Amino acid sequence: MKRFRTAMFLGAFASLFSTGSMAWAADAMTLPMINGQVKKIDESTGKITIKHDAITNLDMGAMTMVFKANDPAMLKEVKPGDKIKFSADKVNGQITVMMVQKAK
């Protein structure tokens, strides 16, 4: 069982690197999680519209805006109306959602 858990951890850890560098994986884990609500999802462009609280790491006040999804697969995890927690950062000059999860 211990080997199975280790293999699962290593697999999940390796998947982080398939979408970016080791620096990205470390940074994504340290970004603040922001409260928000999904307003719209556009899977064809890989974008999500979120009404959100202030994003402190980007010095951005509360508002509704469109974000690029770092991984378009995350857009399948939520739907319009869902309350979420997410992290965002600037990637190649574009504000990007790095992680998203449904709020409890």
N, C-alpha and C positions, 0 to 999 in steps of 0.2 A: 504494500500500500504506500509505503514511503517513497519507493521508486516511482510509482504512478504519480504521486503529488509533485515530485521533483520534475518529472517529465512534463506534466501539465504547466508548471510554473515556467520552465524553460521554453516551452512552446509559446506561451502567452508573451513572455519577455522577448522572444525572437520576433514575434509578430509586430512589436513596437518598431523594430528596426526596418521592417519591410516598407514602412511609410515615411521613413526619415532617418536621421542620424541619431547617434547615442545622445548628443546634446539635446535634440528635440525631445527624446524620451524623458530625460531628467527635467527639462524645463516644463514640460506638460504636467508633470507630477507636482510641481511647486507653484503653479499658477493658482490664484484664488478662484474658488467656485462661486459663481454669480447666480442669483435667483432670476428667473425669467419665465416667460410664457411664449410658446410657439404660436406665431400668427400665420405663417405660410411656409410651405416647403416647395422648392423647385428642384426636383431630382435631375432634370435635364441639364441644368446649369451648375448643380452642386451647391446651391445656396439655400439659406434658411433665414426667415425673418423672425426676429425675437424682440418682444417688449421686455426690457431688462432693467435691473437696478444698476447703480453706478459700477463701472468696471475700473477698479482702483489702479491696477497695474498699467492701464492705458490712459489714466487721468481723464476718464470719460464719464459724464453724468448719465443719469437714467434717461432712457429714450426707447424708441422702437426703430430698429434698423435691420438691414440685410447684411448677413455675414456669408463668407465663403466657408464651406465645410472642409476641414483638413483632410478628412476621409469621407467621401460621399456615402459610404456604407452606414455611417452614423445617422443619416437622414431617414433610414428605414426604422430606427428605434423609437422615433417620436412622431406625433401627428399634431396638426393645428389644434389648439386648445390645451395641450399638455402643459402642465407646470413643470419646469425643469430647473436643473442646476447645470451650469456650463462654465467652461474656462475659455478665454479668448486671448489671442496674442497677435502681434503684427508679424506676418510672414511675407517676405518679398514685397513689403510696402502695402500689403492688403490685410485688413483686420479679419482674422480667421478664427472660427470655433475649433478649439483643439480637442475638447472632450465634451460630451453631453450625457446626462442621465435624467431619468424621470425623477421629480422631487417626491419625497415621501410625505 
